[in-house]
């Protein structure tokens, strides 16, 4: 029998890279590289290798302390703002 499952979501910390907040993002991530391939981007070290974060992308720190980059539309479909400082299951 096929069942449907909903992903449990935990609170994550996130910052949106806007092209002007490089220092804030660098402080959040603990160091990163800035690059330019015609479009400004940041490189974030992850367990799966380096990820590029472009202007508008969200950078999250997951519950294991790992960093990931999300395009705005995916981030907004996956996460919603919390009004609390504690983890919360959906």
Biopython code that builds the backbone (N, CA, C, O; Angstrom):
import numpy as np
from Bio.PDB.StructureBuilder import StructureBuilder

atoms = [
    (1, "UNK", "N", (0.839, -1.177, 0.000)),
    (1, "UNK", "CA", (0.000, 0.000, 0.000)),
    (1, "UNK", "C", (0.887, 1.244, 0.000)),
    (1, "UNK", "O", (1.841, 1.331, 0.773)),
    (2, "UNK", "N", (0.576, 2.183, -0.848)),
    (2, "UNK", "CA", (1.309, 3.443, -0.923)),
    (2, "UNK", "C", (0.698, 4.415, 0.069)),
    (2, "UNK", "O", (-0.519, 4.591, 0.120)),
    (3, "UNK", "N", (1.563, 5.042, 0.856)),
    (3, "UNK", "CA", (1.119, 6.028, 1.834)),
    (3, "UNK", "C", (1.727, 7.377, 1.495)),
    (3, "UNK", "O", (2.743, 7.457, 0.805)),
    (4, "UNK", "N", (1.109, 8.416, 1.975)),
    (4, "UNK", "CA", (1.652, 9.757, 1.803)),
    (4, "UNK", "C", (2.308, 10.193, 3.108)),
    (4, "UNK", "O", (1.817, 9.899, 4.199)),
    (5, "UNK", "N", (3.436, 10.906, 2.971)),
    (5, "UNK", "CA", (4.167, 11.393, 4.135)),
    (5, "UNK", "C", (4.431, 12.887, 3.979)),
    (5, "UNK", "O", (4.586, 13.397, 2.870)),
    (6, "UNK", "N", (4.476, 13.562, 5.101)),
    (6, "UNK", "CA", (4.787, 14.981, 5.112)),
    (6, "UNK", "C", (6.142, 15.147, 5.776)),
    (6, "UNK", "O", (6.406, 14.543, 6.816)),
    (7, "UNK", "N", (6.984, 15.944, 5.194)),
    (7, "UNK", "CA", (8.310, 16.189, 5.737)),
    (7, "UNK", "C", (8.221, 16.966, 7.043)),
    (7, "UNK", "O", (7.570, 18.008, 7.109)),
    (8, "UNK", "N", (8.874, 16.459, 8.077)),
    (8, "UNK", "CA", (8.949, 17.194, 9.336)),
    (8, "UNK", "C", (9.924, 18.339, 9.140)),
    (8, "UNK", "O", (11.020, 18.161, 8.609)),
    (9, "UNK", "N", (9.520, 19.477, 9.565)),
    (9, "UNK", "CA", (10.394, 20.638, 9.429)),
    (9, "UNK", "C", (10.769, 21.153, 10.801)),
    (9, "UNK", "O", (9.935, 21.246, 11.701)),
    (10, "UNK", "N", (11.994, 21.474, 10.938)),
    (10, "UNK", "CA", (12.524, 22.083, 12.152)),
    (10, "UNK", "C", (12.917, 23.513, 11.822)),
    (10, "UNK", "O", (13.165, 23.859, 10.666)),
    (11, "UNK", "N", (12.967, 24.322, 12.844)),
    (11, "UNK", "CA", (13.391, 25.703, 12.646)),
    (11, "UNK", "C", (14.842, 25.727, 12.173)),
    (11, "UNK", "O", (15.677, 24.972, 12.671)),
    (12, "UNK", "N", (15.127, 26.578, 11.232)),
    (12, "UNK", "CA", (16.479, 26.771, 10.731)),
    (12, "UNK", "C", (16.800, 28.257, 10.793)),
    (12, "UNK", "O", (15.898, 29.095, 10.790)),
    (13, "UNK", "N", (18.062, 28.574, 10.848)),
    (13, "UNK", "CA", (18.492, 29.956, 10.729)),
    (13, "UNK", "C", (18.760, 30.218, 9.260)),
    (13, "UNK", "O", (19.273, 29.346, 8.558)),
    (14, "UNK", "N", (18.419, 31.413, 8.785)),
    (14, "UNK", "CA", (18.613, 31.722, 7.371)),
    (14, "UNK", "C", (18.888, 33.202, 7.186)),
    (14, "UNK", "O", (18.485, 34.043, 7.990)),
    (15, "UNK", "N", (19.592, 33.492, 6.093)),
    (15, "UNK", "CA", (19.829, 34.869, 5.684)),
    (15, "UNK", "C", (19.715, 34.907, 4.169)),
    (15, "UNK", "O", (20.144, 33.978, 3.484)),
    (16, "UNK", "N", (19.137, 35.976, 3.650)),
    (16, "UNK", "CA", (19.033, 36.117, 2.200)),
    (16, "UNK", "C", (20.176, 36.998, 1.720)),
    (16, "UNK", "O", (20.370, 38.105, 2.223)),
    (17, "UNK", "N", (20.927, 36.507, 0.752)),
    (17, "UNK", "CA", (22.036, 37.253, 0.174)),
    (17, "UNK", "C", (21.479, 38.280, -0.796)),
    (17, "UNK", "O", (20.793, 37.929, -1.755)),
    (18, "UNK", "N", (21.778, 39.564, -0.543)),
    (18, "UNK", "CA", (21.237, 40.618, -1.411)),
    (18, "UNK", "C", (22.315, 41.337, -2.212)),
    (18, "UNK", "O", (22.028, 42.328, -2.883)),
    (19, "UNK", "N", (23.546, 40.852, -2.149)),
    (19, "UNK", "CA", (24.631, 41.477, -2.894)),
    (19, "UNK", "C", (25.345, 42.567, -2.111)),
    (19, "UNK", "O", (26.467, 42.942, -2.451)),
    (20, "UNK", "N", (24.705, 43.079, -1.065)),
    (20, "UNK", "CA", (25.300, 44.136, -0.248)),
    (20, "UNK", "C", (25.610, 43.655, 1.165)),
    (20, "UNK", "O", (26.273, 44.367, 1.920)),
    (21, "UNK", "N", (25.150, 42.478, 1.536)),
    (21, "UNK", "CA", (25.322, 41.986, 2.908)),
    (21, "UNK", "C", (26.359, 40.867, 2.994)),
    (21, "UNK", "O", (26.205, 39.931, 3.779)),
    (22, "UNK", "N", (27.408, 40.967, 2.190)),
    (22, "UNK", "CA", (28.440, 39.938, 2.142)),
    (22, "UNK", "C", (29.036, 39.695, 3.518)),
    (22, "UNK", "O", (29.230, 38.543, 3.907)),
    (23, "UNK", "N", (29.334, 40.765, 4.274)),
    (23, "UNK", "CA", (29.951, 40.605, 5.592)),
    (23, "UNK", "C", (29.018, 39.875, 6.562)),
    (23, "UNK", "O", (29.471, 39.028, 7.332)),
    (24, "UNK", "N", (27.726, 40.192, 6.532)),
    (24, "UNK", "CA", (26.757, 39.505, 7.400)),
    (24, "UNK", "C", (26.661, 38.027, 7.039)),
    (24, "UNK", "O", (26.609, 37.171, 7.922)),
    (25, "UNK", "N", (26.638, 37.730, 5.757)),
    (25, "UNK", "CA", (26.567, 36.334, 5.304)),
    (25, "UNK", "C", (27.845, 35.606, 5.695)),
    (25, "UNK", "O", (27.799, 34.465, 6.154)),
    (26, "UNK", "N", (28.987, 36.264, 5.513)),
    (26, "UNK", "CA", (30.273, 35.665, 5.863)),
    (26, "UNK", "C", (30.324, 35.358, 7.359)),
    (26, "UNK", "O", (30.804, 34.298, 7.759)),
    (27, "UNK", "N", (29.840, 36.267, 8.173)),
    (27, "UNK", "CA", (29.798, 36.057, 9.618)),
    (27, "UNK", "C", (28.881, 34.885, 9.965)),
    (27, "UNK", "O", (29.213, 34.078, 10.833)),
    (28, "UNK", "N", (27.741, 34.786, 9.303)),
    (28, "UNK", "CA", (26.771, 33.711, 9.543)),
    (28, "UNK", "C", (27.369, 32.354, 9.188)),
    (28, "UNK", "O", (27.243, 31.393, 9.947)),
    (29, "UNK", "N", (28.013, 32.283, 8.040)),
    (29, "UNK", "CA", (28.538, 31.020, 7.529)),
    (29, "UNK", "C", (29.893, 30.683, 8.151)),
    (29, "UNK", "O", (30.287, 29.517, 8.197)),
    (30, "UNK", "N", (30.590, 31.688, 8.618)),
    (30, "UNK", "CA", (31.902, 31.440, 9.208)),
    (30, "UNK", "C", (33.017, 31.445, 8.186)),
    (30, "UNK", "O", (34.052, 30.808, 8.386)),
    (31, "UNK", "N", (32.818, 32.146, 7.112)),
    (31, "UNK", "CA", (33.829, 32.249, 6.065)),
    (31, "UNK", "C", (33.332, 31.664, 4.770)),
    (31, "UNK", "O", (32.731, 30.589, 4.751)),
    (32, "UNK", "N", (33.578, 32.362, 3.697)),
    (32, "UNK", "CA", (33.207, 31.886, 2.371)),
    (32, "UNK", "C", (34.003, 32.652, 1.347)),
    (32, "UNK", "O", (34.723, 33.596, 1.674)),
    (33, "UNK", "N", (33.867, 32.241, 0.115)),
    (33, "UNK", "CA", (34.576, 32.909, -0.976)),
    (33, "UNK", "C", (33.581, 33.677, -1.825)),
    (33, "UNK", "O", (32.436, 33.262, -2.004)),
    (34, "UNK", "N", (34.038, 34.792, -2.337)),
    (34, "UNK", "CA", (33.200, 35.577, -3.227)),
    (34, "UNK", "C", (33.741, 35.386, -4.641)),
    (34, "UNK", "O", (34.953, 35.421, -4.856)),
    (35, "UNK", "N", (32.868, 35.188, -5.577)),
    (35, "UNK", "CA", (33.289, 34.995, -6.951)),
    (35, "UNK", "C", (32.441, 35.816, -7.897)),
    (35, "UNK", "O", (31.470, 36.450, -7.484)),
    (36, "UNK", "N", (32.807, 35.805, -9.159)),
    (36, "UNK", "CA", (32.053, 36.533, -10.155)),
    (36, "UNK", "C", (32.227, 35.830, -11.494)),
    (36, "UNK", "O", (33.336, 35.750, -12.022)),
    (37, "UNK", "N", (31.137, 35.327, -12.033)),
    (37, "UNK", "CA", (31.152, 34.704, -13.350)),
    (37, "UNK", "C", (30.255, 35.512, -14.277)),
    (37, "UNK", "O", (29.545, 34.962, -15.119)),
    (38, "UNK", "N", (30.302, 36.843, -14.101)),
    (38, "UNK", "CA", (29.385, 37.722, -14.815)),
    (38, "UNK", "C", (28.207, 38.081, -13.935)),
    (38, "UNK", "O", (27.549, 39.101, -14.141)),
    (39, "UNK", "N", (27.945, 37.232, -12.949)),
    (39, "UNK", "CA", (26.907, 37.463, -11.945)),
    (39, "UNK", "C", (27.551, 37.199, -10.595)),
    (39, "UNK", "O", (28.224, 36.186, -10.408)),
    (40, "UNK", "N", (27.345, 38.106, -9.660)),
    (40, "UNK", "CA", (27.966, 37.952, -8.342)),
    (40, "UNK", "C", (27.444, 36.705, -7.636)),
    (40, "UNK", "O", (26.242, 36.438, -7.658)),
    (41, "UNK", "N", (28.343, 35.936, -7.008)),
    (41, "UNK", "CA", (27.917, 34.784, -6.230)),
    (41, "UNK", "C", (28.879, 34.567, -5.067)),
    (41, "UNK", "O", (30.002, 35.072, -5.064)),
    (42, "UNK", "N", (28.421, 33.816, -4.097)),
    (42, "UNK", "CA", (29.243, 33.388, -2.972)),
    (42, "UNK", "C", (29.383, 31.882, -3.049)),
    (42, "UNK", "O", (28.457, 31.195, -3.480)),
    (43, "UNK", "N", (30.523, 31.364, -2.638)),
    (43, "UNK", "CA", (30.710, 29.917, -2.561)),
    (43, "UNK", "C", (30.688, 29.507, -1.096)),
    (43, "UNK", "O", (31.406, 30.060, -0.264)),
    (44, "UNK", "N", (29.852, 28.531, -0.807)),
    (44, "UNK", "CA", (29.668, 28.041, 0.551)),
    (44, "UNK", "C", (30.164, 26.602, 0.593)),
    (44, "UNK", "O", (29.780, 25.783, -0.241)),
    (45, "UNK", "N", (31.014, 26.298, 1.560)),
    (45, "UNK", "CA", (31.482, 24.917, 1.725)),
    (45, "UNK", "C", (30.387, 24.090, 2.379)),
    (45, "UNK", "O", (29.847, 24.474, 3.417)),
    (46, "UNK", "N", (30.058, 22.953, 1.770)),
    (46, "UNK", "CA", (29.090, 22.024, 2.341)),
    (46, "UNK", "C", (29.692, 20.618, 2.310)),
    (46, "UNK", "O", (30.743, 20.399, 1.706)),
    (47, "UNK", "N", (29.030, 19.683, 2.956)),
    (47, "UNK", "CA", (29.512, 18.302, 2.922)),
    (47, "UNK", "C", (29.447, 17.711, 1.519)),
    (47, "UNK", "O", (30.170, 16.765, 1.208)),
    (48, "UNK", "N", (28.585, 18.267, 0.672)),
    (48, "UNK", "CA", (28.438, 17.773, -0.699)),
    (48, "UNK", "C", (29.310, 18.541, -1.677)),
    (48, "UNK", "O", (29.199, 18.350, -2.888)),
    (49, "UNK", "N", (30.173, 19.406, -1.168)),
    (49, "UNK", "CA", (31.027, 20.210, -2.026)),
    (49, "UNK", "C", (30.606, 21.673, -1.967)),
    (49, "UNK", "O", (29.693, 22.039, -1.226)),
    (50, "UNK", "N", (31.277, 22.497, -2.749)),
    (50, "UNK", "CA", (30.975, 23.924, -2.743)),
    (50, "UNK", "C", (29.651, 24.194, -3.453)),
    (50, "UNK", "O", (29.360, 23.617, -4.500)),
    (51, "UNK", "N", (28.853, 25.091, -2.855)),
    (51, "UNK", "CA", (27.583, 25.519, -3.458)),
    (51, "UNK", "C", (27.685, 26.998, -3.754)),
    (51, "UNK", "O", (28.297, 27.750, -2.996)),
    (52, "UNK", "N", (27.089, 27.414, -4.852)),
    (52, "UNK", "CA", (27.030, 28.832, -5.181)),
    (52, "UNK", "C", (25.731, 29.422, -4.656)),
    (52, "UNK", "O", (24.658, 28.837, -4.804)),
    (53, "UNK", "N", (25.848, 30.583, -4.045)),
    (53, "UNK", "CA", (24.671, 31.352, -3.646)),
    (53, "UNK", "C", (24.725, 32.652, -4.436)),
    (53, "UNK", "O", (25.697, 33.404, -4.357)),
    (54, "UNK", "N", (23.680, 32.901, -5.188)),
    (54, "UNK", "CA", (23.613, 34.123, -5.993)),
    (54, "UNK", "C", (22.711, 35.138, -5.302)),
    (54, "UNK", "O", (21.986, 34.806, -4.364)),
    (55, "UNK", "N", (22.766, 36.349, -5.766)),
    (55, "UNK", "CA", (21.933, 37.405, -5.202)),
    (55, "UNK", "C", (20.482, 36.957, -5.217)),
    (55, "UNK", "O", (19.967, 36.519, -6.245)),
    (56, "UNK", "N", (19.828, 37.071, -4.070)),
    (56, "UNK", "CA", (18.442, 36.651, -3.917)),
    (56, "UNK", "C", (18.299, 35.293, -3.245)),
    (56, "UNK", "O", (17.245, 34.985, -2.689)),
    (57, "UNK", "N", (19.352, 34.476, -3.290)),
    (57, "UNK", "CA", (19.301, 33.151, -2.680)),
    (57, "UNK", "C", (19.317, 33.249, -1.154)),
    (57, "UNK", "O", (19.859, 34.192, -0.579)),
    (58, "UNK", "N", (18.709, 32.253, -0.520)),
    (58, "UNK", "CA", (18.744, 32.127, 0.929)),
    (58, "UNK", "C", (19.824, 31.130, 1.304)),
    (58, "UNK", "O", (19.999, 30.108, 0.640)),
    (59, "UNK", "N", (20.538, 31.430, 2.359)),
    (59, "UNK", "CA", (21.530, 30.506, 2.899)),
    (59, "UNK", "C", (20.996, 30.073, 4.253)),
    (59, "UNK", "O", (20.719, 30.900, 5.122)),
    (60, "UNK", "N", (20.856, 28.761, 4.421)),
    (60, "UNK", "CA", (20.314, 28.259, 5.689)),
    (60, "UNK", "C", (21.350, 27.428, 6.417)),
    (60, "UNK", "O", (22.245, 26.838, 5.812)),
    (61, "UNK", "N", (21.204, 27.398, 7.725)),
    (61, "UNK", "CA", (21.979, 26.508, 8.591)),
    (61, "UNK", "C", (20.974, 25.513, 9.138)),
    (61, "UNK", "O", (20.062, 25.888, 9.875)),
    (62, "UNK", "N", (21.136, 24.242, 8.783)),
    (62, "UNK", "CA", (20.144, 23.246, 9.185)),
    (62, "UNK", "C", (20.366, 22.793, 10.625)),
    (62, "UNK", "O", (21.263, 23.287, 11.309)),
    (63, "UNK", "N", (19.552, 21.862, 11.073)),
    (63, "UNK", "CA", (19.599, 21.443, 12.474)),
    (63, "UNK", "C", (20.887, 20.700, 12.819)),
    (63, "UNK", "O", (21.202, 20.531, 13.997)),
    (64, "UNK", "N", (21.633, 20.255, 11.810)),
    (64, "UNK", "CA", (22.919, 19.603, 12.045)),
    (64, "UNK", "C", (24.080, 20.593, 11.958)),
    (64, "UNK", "O", (25.236, 20.212, 12.140)),
    (65, "UNK", "N", (23.774, 21.857, 11.681)),
    (65, "UNK", "CA", (24.817, 22.871, 11.571)),
    (65, "UNK", "C", (25.435, 22.973, 10.189)),
    (65, "UNK", "O", (26.446, 23.651, 10.007)),
    (66, "UNK", "N", (24.829, 22.300, 9.206)),
    (66, "UNK", "CA", (25.336, 22.341, 7.845)),
    (66, "UNK", "C", (24.650, 23.471, 7.078)),
    (66, "UNK", "O", (23.499, 23.806, 7.356)),
    (67, "UNK", "N", (25.365, 24.057, 6.109)),
    (67, "UNK", "CA", (24.835, 25.170, 5.327)),
    (67, "UNK", "C", (24.389, 24.708, 3.948)),
    (67, "UNK", "O", (24.975, 23.800, 3.358)),
    (68, "UNK", "N", (23.341, 25.351, 3.448)),
    (68, "UNK", "CA", (22.790, 25.056, 2.130)),
    (68, "UNK", "C", (22.311, 26.353, 1.498)),
    (68, "UNK", "O", (21.973, 27.306, 2.200)),
    (69, "UNK", "N", (22.283, 26.388, 0.187)),
    (69, "UNK", "CA", (21.784, 27.547, -0.546)),
    (69, "UNK", "C", (20.488, 27.156, -1.246)),
    (69, "UNK", "O", (20.407, 26.106, -1.883)),
    (70, "UNK", "N", (19.475, 28.011, -1.123)),
    (70, "UNK", "CA", (18.168, 27.767, -1.747)),
    (70, "UNK", "C", (17.768, 28.945, -2.620)),
    (70, "UNK", "O", (17.963, 30.101, -2.243)),
    (71, "UNK", "N", (17.214, 28.654, -3.774)),
    (71, "UNK", "CA", (16.599, 29.698, -4.596)),
    (71, "UNK", "C", (15.383, 30.231, -3.837)),
    (71, "UNK", "O", (14.732, 29.483, -3.108)),
    (72, "UNK", "N", (15.073, 31.525, -4.004)),
    (72, "UNK", "CA", (13.982, 32.130, -3.218)),
    (72, "UNK", "C", (12.650, 31.395, -3.311)),
    (72, "UNK", "O", (11.972, 31.232, -2.297)),
    (73, "UNK", "N", (12.259, 30.947, -4.504)),
    (73, "UNK", "CA", (10.958, 30.292, -4.647)),
    (73, "UNK", "C", (10.913, 28.965, -3.885)),
    (73, "UNK", "O", (9.898, 28.647, -3.265)),
    (74, "UNK", "N", (11.984, 28.200, -3.924)),
    (74, "UNK", "CA", (12.035, 26.926, -3.197)),
    (74, "UNK", "C", (12.054, 27.188, -1.692)),
    (74, "UNK", "O", (11.348, 26.519, -0.938)),
    (75, "UNK", "N", (12.851, 28.151, -1.257)),
    (75, "UNK", "CA", (12.916, 28.474, 0.169)),
    (75, "UNK", "C", (11.537, 28.873, 0.687)),
    (75, "UNK", "O", (11.101, 28.393, 1.733)),
    (76, "UNK", "N", (10.856, 29.747, -0.041)),
    (76, "UNK", "CA", (9.555, 30.246, 0.409)),
    (76, "UNK", "C", (8.475, 29.170, 0.394)),
    (76, "UNK", "O", (7.510, 29.259, 1.153)),
    (77, "UNK", "N", (8.623, 28.145, -0.466)),
    (77, "UNK", "CA", (7.689, 27.022, -0.467)),
    (77, "UNK", "C", (7.982, 26.046, 0.665)),
    (77, "UNK", "O", (7.088, 25.336, 1.125)),
    (78, "UNK", "N", (9.235, 26.012, 1.114)),
    (78, "UNK", "CA", (9.668, 25.036, 2.104)),
    (78, "UNK", "C", (9.612, 25.563, 3.535)),
    (78, "UNK", "O", (9.305, 24.815, 4.464)),
    (79, "UNK", "N", (9.908, 26.841, 3.710)),
    (79, "UNK", "CA", (10.013, 27.416, 5.050)),
    (79, "UNK", "C", (9.060, 28.586, 5.215)),
    (79, "UNK", "O", (8.719, 29.273, 4.252)),
    (80, "UNK", "N", (8.639, 28.798, 6.445)),
    (80, "UNK", "CA", (7.833, 29.960, 6.781)),
    (80, "UNK", "C", (8.454, 30.598, 8.019)),
    (80, "UNK", "O", (9.050, 29.896, 8.836)),
    (81, "UNK", "N", (8.326, 31.908, 8.173)),
    (81, "UNK", "CA", (8.939, 32.567, 9.335)),
    (81, "UNK", "C", (8.320, 32.087, 10.646)),
    (81, "UNK", "O", (7.120, 31.822, 10.723)),
    (82, "UNK", "N", (9.149, 31.983, 11.660)),
    (82, "UNK", "CA", (8.693, 31.637, 13.000)),
    (82, "UNK", "C", (8.674, 32.910, 13.857)),
    (82, "UNK", "O", (9.480, 33.818, 13.660)),
    (83, "UNK", "N", (7.761, 32.952, 14.785)),
    (83, "UNK", "CA", (7.700, 34.067, 15.720)),
    (83, "UNK", "C", (8.318, 33.686, 17.051)),
    (83, "UNK", "O", (8.175, 34.406, 18.039)),
    (84, "UNK", "N", (9.009, 32.546, 17.075)),
    (84, "UNK", "CA", (9.616, 32.061, 18.311)),
    (84, "UNK", "C", (11.083, 31.742, 18.080)),
    (84, "UNK", "O", (11.540, 31.702, 16.938)),
    (85, "UNK", "N", (11.811, 31.517, 19.142)),
    (85, "UNK", "CA", (13.216, 31.175, 19.048)),
    (85, "UNK", "C", (13.494, 29.700, 19.276)),
    (85, "UNK", "O", (14.644, 29.318, 19.493)),
    (86, "UNK", "N", (12.460, 28.860, 19.231)),
    (86, "UNK", "CA", (12.629, 27.442, 19.482)),
    (86, "UNK", "C", (12.212, 26.635, 18.261)),
    (86, "UNK", "O", (11.470, 27.115, 17.404)),
    (87, "UNK", "N", (12.702, 25.397, 18.196)),
    (87, "UNK", "CA", (12.341, 24.497, 17.097)),
    (87, "UNK", "C", (10.862, 24.143, 17.208)),
    (87, "UNK", "O", (10.305, 24.027, 18.300)),
    (88, "UNK", "N", (10.260, 23.978, 16.060)),
    (88, "UNK", "CA", (8.828, 23.672, 16.032)),
    (88, "UNK", "C", (8.548, 22.690, 14.901)),
    (88, "UNK", "O", (8.996, 22.893, 13.773)),
    (89, "UNK", "N", (7.820, 21.640, 15.198)),
    (89, "UNK", "CA", (7.385, 20.703, 14.157)),
    (89, "UNK", "C", (6.153, 21.245, 13.491)),
    (89, "UNK", "O", (5.311, 21.863, 14.142)),
    (90, "UNK", "N", (6.034, 21.021, 12.186)),
    (90, "UNK", "CA", (4.787, 21.364, 11.462)),
    (90, "UNK", "C", (3.762, 20.300, 11.681)),
    (90, "UNK", "O", (2.650, 20.398, 11.161)),
]
sb = StructureBuilder()
sb.init_structure("model")
sb.init_model(0)
sb.init_chain("A")
sb.init_seg("    ")
for serial, (resi, resn, name, xyz) in enumerate(atoms, 1):
    if name == "N":
        sb.init_residue(resn, " ", resi, " ")
    sb.init_atom(name, np.array(xyz, "f"), 0.0, 1.0, " ", f" {name:<3s}", serial, name[0])
structure = sb.get_structure()
